[in-house]
């Protein structure tokens, strides 16, 4: 099928092929003798985390191709790099095997971040969640295996479900809720993604690295799908009541997106990471009530706080978990990674970004 039938190139520089860089270019030396310039595919690269990853890869001198259908991502996230000579953007769906293959066969490695995310989206459109997360990952893994390309598979702390075995370790059991609650479809879909990734590693020797991300926050994150920090900041800047879902005593550990990106990239450069799952996140807990107070303080807002039931917030019952704390011993031992940016610094970055909008 012609490439023009499969994808729409929005930002691309002229090359010998319409939709990919050539494999020959991958051997071009970078400024140092230690690293080589690579052709890298990022699925979901127009999303919140994906766009930060793409920026970092371009800064390090790599050539990057993005496949994103913009269902949750945005071209606004790529505004600062839209004219970069080494960036190729394609609006397309990762479930399209021919499209994915076109890019996988020309790349050196893959960061697979494309997924349906956010409690609001998951509750409202569980079919999309399941089909995108499982079907899309199946396609990407199959093509990665066909051409022998190393792949980072982004998973989530949601897979731990309702477990109370805090802090969560990578080998811990999952404790998921009933199928009557659509929110668990996301956790199940990402758990199946992990099973698929591990199966490809064990059965075919595909170089797969899996990262379970814990509450990543920073500039460009949208509150549209239920993400708590941008919603709190936006309400505070407008002096509107901050809506706290549930009791507000549930705790989370928030990690700056820039730190997460550094961890993800370092894992992909480490041979010991292949076939393993890694928690990636901060271990500093804060309750949602305390988070609201912190946001009000940083913004100097006149906002008050109101508590809203999950039923009223999402229009259906939503099960939540009281604590979600990662054990990060494994990633620390393998690559020496730990977050460098405090929650205070990160919240200030988010506030500055929202003010700038």
GUGU-345891 format. One record per residue (C-alpha): residue number from 1; chain; z, y, x. Coordinates in steps of 0.5 Angstrom, whole numbers, plus 500, padded with zeros to 3 digits. Example, Ala and Ser with C-alpha at 12.3 -4.5 7.8 and 13.67 -1.06 7.14 Angstrom:
BEGIN
<1,A,<516,491,525>>
<2,A,<514,498,527>>
***
This chain:
BEGIN
<1,A,<500,500,500>>
<2,A,<498,507,503>>
<3,A,<504,511,506>>
<4,A,<502,517,501>>
<5,A,<504,512,495>>
<6,A,<511,510,498>>
<7,A,<514,517,500>>
<8,A,<514,524,500>>
<9,A,<515,527,507>>
<10,A,<518,534,506>>
<11,A,<520,536,513>>
<12,A,<516,532,519>>
<13,A,<512,534,525>>
<14,A,<505,532,526>>
<15,A,<505,525,530>>
<16,A,<500,519,531>>
<17,A,<503,516,524>>
<18,A,<505,519,518>>
<19,A,<511,516,516>>
<20,A,<514,514,523>>
<21,A,<515,516,530>>
<22,A,<512,511,535>>
<23,A,<516,505,539>>
<24,A,<513,508,545>>
<25,A,<517,514,545>>
<26,A,<524,510,545>>
<27,A,<523,509,552>>
<28,A,<523,517,554>>
<29,A,<529,519,558>>
<30,A,<534,524,556>>
<31,A,<537,529,560>>
<32,A,<542,524,563>>
<33,A,<540,517,566>>
<34,A,<546,513,562>>
<35,A,<543,514,555>>
<36,A,<536,514,553>>
<37,A,<533,518,547>>
<38,A,<532,513,541>>
<39,A,<529,513,534>>
<40,A,<534,512,529>>
<41,A,<534,511,522>>
<42,A,<539,514,517>>
<43,A,<539,512,510>>
<44,A,<543,517,506>>
<45,A,<542,522,511>>
<46,A,<542,528,506>>
<47,A,<549,526,504>>
<48,A,<555,529,506>>
<49,A,<557,524,511>>
<50,A,<550,523,513>>
<51,A,<548,530,514>>
<52,A,<553,531,519>>
<53,A,<551,524,523>>
<54,A,<544,527,523>>
<55,A,<546,533,526>>
<56,A,<550,530,531>>
<57,A,<544,525,533>>
<58,A,<539,531,534>>
<59,A,<544,535,538>>
<60,A,<544,529,543>>
<61,A,<537,529,543>>
<62,A,<535,523,539>>
<63,A,<529,523,534>>
<64,A,<532,521,527>>
<65,A,<528,519,520>>
<66,A,<532,520,514>>
<67,A,<531,516,507>>
<68,A,<534,519,501>>
<69,A,<533,519,494>>
<70,A,<537,525,493>>
<71,A,<541,522,487>>
<72,A,<548,524,491>>
<73,A,<545,528,497>>
<74,A,<542,535,497>>
<75,A,<537,538,501>>
<76,A,<542,544,502>>
<77,A,<546,539,507>>
<78,A,<540,539,511>>
<79,A,<538,547,511>>
<80,A,<541,548,518>>
<81,A,<536,543,521>>
<82,A,<530,543,516>>
<83,A,<525,545,522>>
<84,A,<528,541,527>>
<85,A,<522,538,531>>
<86,A,<525,531,532>>
<87,A,<527,530,524>>
<88,A,<523,526,519>>
<89,A,<525,527,512>>
<90,A,<523,522,506>>
<91,A,<525,522,499>>
<92,A,<525,515,497>>
<93,A,<529,509,495>>
<94,A,<532,504,499>>
<95,A,<530,499,494>>
<96,A,<523,500,496>>
<97,A,<522,494,501>>
<98,A,<515,497,504>>
<99,A,<518,504,505>>
<100,A,<524,501,509>>
<101,A,<520,496,513>>
<102,A,<515,502,515>>
<103,A,<521,506,518>>
<104,A,<525,500,520>>
<105,A,<520,497,525>>
<106,A,<519,503,529>>
<107,A,<526,505,530>>
<108,A,<531,503,535>>
<109,A,<538,502,530>>
<110,A,<540,504,523>>
<111,A,<546,507,520>>
<112,A,<546,505,513>>
<113,A,<550,510,509>>
<114,A,<546,510,503>>
<115,A,<550,508,497>>
<116,A,<553,511,490>>
<117,A,<559,514,491>>
<118,A,<565,518,487>>
<119,A,<570,515,482>>
<120,A,<566,520,477>>
<121,A,<559,517,478>>
<122,A,<562,510,478>>
<123,A,<565,511,472>>
<124,A,<559,514,468>>
<125,A,<554,509,471>>
<126,A,<556,503,474>>
<127,A,<549,500,473>>
<128,A,<546,505,478>>
<129,A,<552,503,483>>
<130,A,<552,496,483>>
<131,A,<544,496,483>>
<132,A,<544,501,489>>
<133,A,<550,499,493>>
<134,A,<548,491,493>>
<135,A,<540,491,492>>
<136,A,<539,497,497>>
<137,A,<544,494,502>>
<138,A,<540,487,501>>
<139,A,<533,490,503>>
<140,A,<536,494,509>>
<141,A,<539,488,512>>
<142,A,<533,484,511>>
<143,A,<528,489,514>>
<144,A,<533,490,520>>
<145,A,<534,482,521>>
<146,A,<526,482,521>>
<147,A,<525,486,526>>
<148,A,<532,485,530>>
<149,A,<535,492,529>>
<150,A,<542,494,530>>
<151,A,<545,496,524>>
<152,A,<552,500,522>>
<153,A,<554,499,515>>
<154,A,<558,504,512>>
<155,A,<563,501,507>>
<156,A,<570,504,504>>
<157,A,<577,503,503>>
<158,A,<576,502,496>>
<159,A,<575,494,498>>
<160,A,<582,494,499>>
<161,A,<583,495,491>>
<162,A,<590,495,489>>
<163,A,<593,492,495>>
<164,A,<600,494,497>>
<165,A,<600,491,504>>
<166,A,<600,498,507>>
<167,A,<598,500,512>>
<168,A,<591,496,511>>
<169,A,<589,491,516>>
<170,A,<581,489,516>>
<171,A,<583,482,515>>
<172,A,<588,483,509>>
<173,A,<586,480,502>>
<174,A,<583,484,497>>
<175,A,<586,486,491>>
<176,A,<581,488,485>>
<177,A,<582,490,478>>
<178,A,<579,487,472>>
<179,A,<572,487,470>>
<180,A,<574,491,464>>
<181,A,<575,497,469>>
<182,A,<568,500,471>>
<183,A,<571,503,478>>
<184,A,<572,496,481>>
<185,A,<565,495,481>>
<186,A,<564,500,487>>
<187,A,<569,496,491>>
<188,A,<566,489,489>>
<189,A,<559,492,491>>
<190,A,<561,494,497>>
<191,A,<565,488,499>>
<192,A,<559,484,497>>
<193,A,<555,489,502>>
<194,A,<560,487,507>>
<195,A,<559,479,506>>
<196,A,<552,480,507>>
<197,A,<553,484,513>>
<198,A,<557,478,516>>
<199,A,<553,473,513>>
<200,A,<547,476,517>>
<201,A,<551,476,523>>
<202,A,<554,469,523>>
<203,A,<547,466,521>>
<204,A,<542,470,524>>
<205,A,<545,473,530>>
<206,A,<544,480,527>>
<207,A,<548,486,531>>
<208,A,<552,489,525>>
<209,A,<557,493,525>>
<210,A,<561,495,519>>
<211,A,<566,501,518>>
<212,A,<571,502,512>>
<213,A,<571,509,511>>
<214,A,<578,512,509>>
<215,A,<577,519,505>>
<216,A,<573,523,509>>
<217,A,<573,530,508>>
<218,A,<569,537,510>>
<219,A,<564,542,509>>
<220,A,<558,540,504>>
<221,A,<562,535,501>>
<222,A,<561,536,493>>
<223,A,<566,535,488>>
<224,A,<561,533,483>>
<225,A,<563,526,483>>
<226,A,<570,526,483>>
<227,A,<572,528,490>>
<228,A,<579,531,490>>
<229,A,<579,536,496>>
<230,A,<572,540,494>>
<231,A,<575,541,487>>
<232,A,<581,543,489>>
<233,A,<579,549,494>>
<234,A,<573,551,489>>
<235,A,<579,552,483>>
<236,A,<583,555,488>>
<237,A,<578,560,490>>
<238,A,<577,562,483>>
<239,A,<584,562,481>>
<240,A,<583,557,476>>
<241,A,<589,552,474>>
<242,A,<588,546,479>>
<243,A,<588,539,475>>
<244,A,<592,534,478>>
<245,A,<590,527,475>>
<246,A,<595,522,474>>
<247,A,<602,524,477>>
<248,A,<600,527,483>>
<249,A,<605,522,487>>
<250,A,<599,518,489>>
<251,A,<598,519,497>>
<252,A,<592,519,501>>
<253,A,<590,520,508>>
<254,A,<584,525,509>>
<255,A,<580,525,516>>
<256,A,<575,530,518>>
<257,A,<568,528,518>>
<258,A,<566,530,525>>
<259,A,<571,525,527>>
<260,A,<569,520,523>>
<261,A,<562,521,525>>
<262,A,<564,521,533>>
<263,A,<567,514,531>>
<264,A,<561,511,528>>
<265,A,<557,513,533>>
<266,A,<561,510,539>>
<267,A,<562,504,535>>
<268,A,<554,503,535>>
<269,A,<554,504,543>>
<270,A,<559,498,544>>
<271,A,<557,491,544>>
<272,A,<564,489,543>>
<273,A,<564,492,536>>
<274,A,<558,487,533>>
<275,A,<560,483,527>>
<276,A,<567,486,526>>
<277,A,<570,491,521>>
<278,A,<573,497,523>>
<279,A,<578,502,519>>
<280,A,<576,509,520>>
<281,A,<580,514,518>>
<282,A,<587,518,519>>
<283,A,<594,515,518>>
<284,A,<597,521,516>>
<285,A,<599,521,509>>
<286,A,<599,526,504>>
<287,A,<601,526,496>>
<288,A,<595,529,492>>
<289,A,<601,534,489>>
<290,A,<602,536,496>>
<291,A,<595,537,497>>
<292,A,<594,542,492>>
<293,A,<600,546,494>>
<294,A,<597,546,501>>
<295,A,<590,548,498>>
<296,A,<594,554,494>>
<297,A,<597,556,500>>
<298,A,<591,556,505>>
<299,A,<587,560,500>>
<300,A,<592,565,498>>
<301,A,<590,563,491>>
<302,A,<594,565,484>>
<303,A,<592,558,481>>
<304,A,<597,554,478>>
<305,A,<597,546,477>>
<306,A,<596,542,471>>
<307,A,<597,534,470>>
<308,A,<591,531,467>>
<309,A,<591,524,465>>
<310,A,<586,519,467>>
<311,A,<583,518,460>>
<312,A,<582,525,459>>
<313,A,<579,526,466>>
<314,A,<574,521,466>>
<315,A,<574,519,458>>
<316,A,<576,512,460>>
<317,A,<582,508,463>>
<318,A,<582,509,470>>
<319,A,<586,504,475>>
<320,A,<589,508,481>>
<321,A,<593,506,487>>
<322,A,<599,509,490>>
<323,A,<598,509,497>>
<324,A,<592,508,501>>
<325,A,<593,508,509>>
<326,A,<589,505,514>>
<327,A,<591,501,520>>
<328,A,<587,503,526>>
<329,A,<589,499,531>>
<330,A,<582,495,532>>
<331,A,<578,501,533>>
<332,A,<583,504,538>>
<333,A,<583,498,542>>
<334,A,<575,497,542>>
<335,A,<573,505,543>>
<336,A,<580,509,544>>
<337,A,<578,513,538>>
<338,A,<583,517,533>>
<339,A,<582,523,529>>
<340,A,<583,529,533>>
<341,A,<582,534,527>>
<342,A,<589,536,523>>
<343,A,<588,536,516>>
<344,A,<590,544,516>>
<345,A,<584,545,521>>
<346,A,<580,541,516>>
<347,A,<582,544,510>>
<348,A,<581,551,513>>
<349,A,<573,549,515>>
<350,A,<572,547,507>>
<351,A,<575,553,505>>
<352,A,<571,557,510>>
<353,A,<565,553,507>>
<354,A,<566,554,500>>
<355,A,<567,562,501>>
<356,A,<560,562,505>>
<357,A,<557,559,499>>
***
